[in-house]
Amino acid sequence: VNNLEFHKKIIEFAETNIADQEEIKQYKKETKVKEIRFETNEFSGVSNSSHVFAAKERVCIKCYYELGYYNQYYQPPIVITLTSTVSNRYKYVTVIGNRGETNPYAIFQPNEIEETPPIPPPVPDPPPGPPAITVAVKVDGDTAPILNINLIKTTRNAQKESISVLSGFKDDDSGNAVEDGLTLYNKKDFFAYQLTRATLKGADLPNNVVDVSKIFCLQGGEVIYANYQELKGYTIVANQADWFMIEAHGDFIDGRLEFMNSYNKKYQVTPKELEGKYDEDMDVLILNACYCLKWTSKRTEISGVKRWQKVLPNGLIIGYGMSIKPYTTKEIFKTFSEKIIKNMEPKEITDLWLKIHADVLNEPGYTNYDPTNHVEGAACIINEKCGRNELIRQVITNDEGSETVLSKYEPKYYDIK
């Protein structure tokens, strides 16, 4: 006997055996859902705002009820709408209550089939009642979410240009979270899509922010939400951005990154761990961290560059091979954000990155030991080449035979061997 049939029998019994009409009304009230959660399985009862589900992972969605003594068996089926915030798709899932259970659930996959062309043909509007999951196509100019059995667009360049940022370290001097990447992240005239970002300040899923985690560093993500009446529940499903910026501590020995979450839990990730992880969609990786792209005065000693080149062998990486300071990088990224424009070629982007730093190095009175700067270590990787600024000296002889030495920093590129 299902819960609705059982509830019907309870009402029949109450109407026959109970004289108090107000008490009978309590039996007839439908139980109300007070919370919707996404959980890793149907047993844990744990909702983690830092968890990132894979697009084809098994996800548990639970409804938590405000149960009363009289109506605890009255749990009609609940049709929940699932919507992706960037991919702009939706589908339905139905949660069927069980007798007396306080947290009935349903299991679903964000994506049920591979994201491959051709686009399925259009279908009619879903029928009334618990609707079937179907697929439709979008009409030009229509910005409303589209019904699809896959919530997340995972094909390459499905969201072009998109950006995500992980901000996971604090300024040693001020103790504040370093979020240099916000200027770039919010550049909406360049980036058409802002995928979920992570910050050690903590999660705010309704506003597209998740707490820092290692899994987010590996996969990135997009917020999806469940909607039923006035209630919403949120979670993150993996989705890789075209541009990804990591703000972390860097290690000069092996180029690893260290970052932490809002509870001061520390994570480490090495270039080796990231090999093959960014192949889905990433074009540009920004490492706002010390030492990662380590490159000594001997051009053959480019251990950091070699390690990170394997992470994104067909893309470009910009960052630093020496120590950096947030009060400098904040201005660097502000300038970088102002100067990047649409349709720049990869080499133009790396040239711009190096030139911004070279302009600082070439300012009158600048010295390599100026503690207020920290721009000497700017470096980049583009395919199988690496670049940095080098001091070029030119001797100029005038008509009288006097010599003048001019020194200027300029970008130079070398093969990674």
ABEGO torsion letter per residue (X at the ends): XBAAAAAAAAAAAAAAABABAAAAAAAABBBBBABBBBBABAAAGBBBAABBBBAABBBBBBBBBBBBAAAAABBBBBBBBBBBAAAGBBBBBBBBBBBGBABBBBBBBABABBBBOBBBBBBBBBBBEBBBBBBBBBBBGBABBBBBABABBABBGABOBBBBBBBABBBAAAGBBBBAAAAAAABAAABABBBBBBBAAEBBAAAGBBBBBAAAAAAEEBBBBBBBEABBBBBBBBBBBABBBBBBBBBAAAGBBBBBBAAGBBBBBBAAAABGAAAAABABBBBBBBGABBBBABAABBAAAAAAAAABAABBBBEBABBBBAAAAAAAAAAAAAABBBGBBAAAAAAAAAAAAAAAAABBGBBAABAABGAAABBBBBEABBBBBBBBBBBBBBAAGBBBBBBBBBBBBBBBX
